[in-house]
Amino acid sequence: MKYYLNPSNIFMQEVNILSEKTKKQLAKKLILVKENPFHNKALTGFKVKLFRIRFNDNGIEKRAIYSLINEEIFLIAILKRKHNYRELKSILEKLSLI
């Protein structure tokens, strides 16, 4: 099956803040996600099937969150790990995913 990426505005705003080195690292990981979206860990506790990509931006642990909807990989947001996904519910509500 062929998958395609669809970033949200929130995701794109957060990508623009990342360092160039981190953007390249994330781009490589997104290529892997496009090949196999089930490769990364699934998040539990949400009504929508969510996955996360782990990466580091200048010493800060971050997570790129995405959802798989049919053949579309919807890139939702980038979150700081130390916040324990607290912001995720409000972001999902803004994007009408829950």
Residue pairs with C-beta under 8 A, 6 or more apart in sequence:
1 71
2 71
3 33
3 34
3 35
3 37
3 68
3 71
3 72
3 73
4 34
4 71
4 72
4 73
5 30
5 33
5 34
5 73
5 75
6 72
6 73
6 74
6 75
7 15
7 75
8 74
8 75
8 76
8 77
8 95
10 76
10 77
10 91
10 94
10 95
11 64
11 75
11 76
11 77
11 78
14 77
14 78
15 23
15 26
15 78
18 26
18 57
18 78
19 57
19 58
22 55
22 56
22 57
22 58
25 55
26 53
26 55
26 64
29 53
29 55
29 64
30 53
30 64
30 75
32 39
33 39
33 40
33 51
33 53
33 66
33 73
34 73
37 51
37 66
37 68
37 73
38 51
38 68
40 51
40 52
40 53
40 54
41 51
41 52
42 49
42 50
42 51
43 50
43 51
43 52
43 65
43 85
46 88
46 89
46 92
46 98
47 98
48 67
48 92
48 97
48 98
49 67
49 68
50 65
50 66
50 67
50 76
50 88
51 65
51 66
51 67
51 68
52 63
52 64
52 65
52 66
53 63
53 64
53 66
54 61
54 62
54 63
54 81
55 62
55 63
55 64
56 62
60 80
60 81
60 82
61 80
61 81
61 82
62 78
62 79
62 80
62 81
63 78
63 79
63 81
63 85
64 75
64 77
64 78
65 75
65 76
65 77
65 78
65 79
65 85
65 88
66 73
66 74
66 75
66 76
67 73
67 74
67 76
67 97
68 74
74 97
76 88
76 91
76 92
76 95
76 97
77 87
77 88
77 91
79 85
79 87
79 88
89 98
92 98
